[in-house]
Amino acid sequence: CDAGDDVIFAWRSFEAYPILVELAGARPVRIPLDEAEGHDLDAMAAAVTDRTKVILLCTPNNPTGVPISHERIEAFLRSVRSDILVVIDEAYVEYAEAGSGPDSLALYREYPNVCILRTFSKAYGLAGLRVGYAVAAPAIADGLRRTALPFAVSALAQKAAVASLDAGGEMDARVGAVKQERARMAAQLEAQGWKLQASQGNFLWIRADEHLMASLVDAFDHAGIMVRAYQGDGVRITVAGPASNDRVLRLLEAHAASTID
């Protein structure tokens, strides 16, 4: 990106987007999520101008967990200029149920302006080693190589990534356990009266205003449970093991009566 370029993304989404866009000298264009806590693709398409250089799509979205369907992304790609780079960030894709999101490789093969991002930091368990990859057309990949930091991925990180790929069965088992717990937690929280969207990440999202968010964070802090608060938007709760999840469920059940209208 150059000075004066625009980068469009949903908000709230991955919190590094505006930081990285500004570091690149471009202008971040935040488009509010729709009522279902997902990407408002119509509004994003309407925000495109002659200054738009990149559009970021996060599916499943972090922190809400809402995916973007294949059909919606394909329609979106047809509606925007082909010289705009459309990045599909799939950091949490391993946790998504089959068919809930796009067939991103098919989109990449059909649309040369699509770039897919994947990471080893989430389902593969290599957070901190900073290993990921992009799938993109040769011209885009060449640009990434020219701007990437040299030796950014250490030899240890490379070996760990290969080892994690070789242990795909173990990862599948872990992801399956997370999905099972995610479904259990969501069902119980909805029964308690909490309004949730169907998350496809390894977390659940509770929309909360400032008062409710402060109350929730205070309750979790006193219980010694760490959650991720997003100022003015809500709280993201990571799906852990059954015992830890039960503590979260008990806390939210006790909290629900006094906070949910």
PyMOL commands that set and color helices and strands:
alter all, ss='L'
color gray80, all
select helices_A, chain A and resi 16-23+41-46+70-79+93-95+104-110+138-147+155-166+168-192+210-223+242-259
alter helices_A, ss='H'
color red, helices_A
select strands_A, chain A and resi 6-11+27-32+52-58+85-89+114-119+132-135+203-207+228-230+234-238
alter strands_A, ss='S'
color yellow, strands_A
deselect
rebuild
show_as cartoon
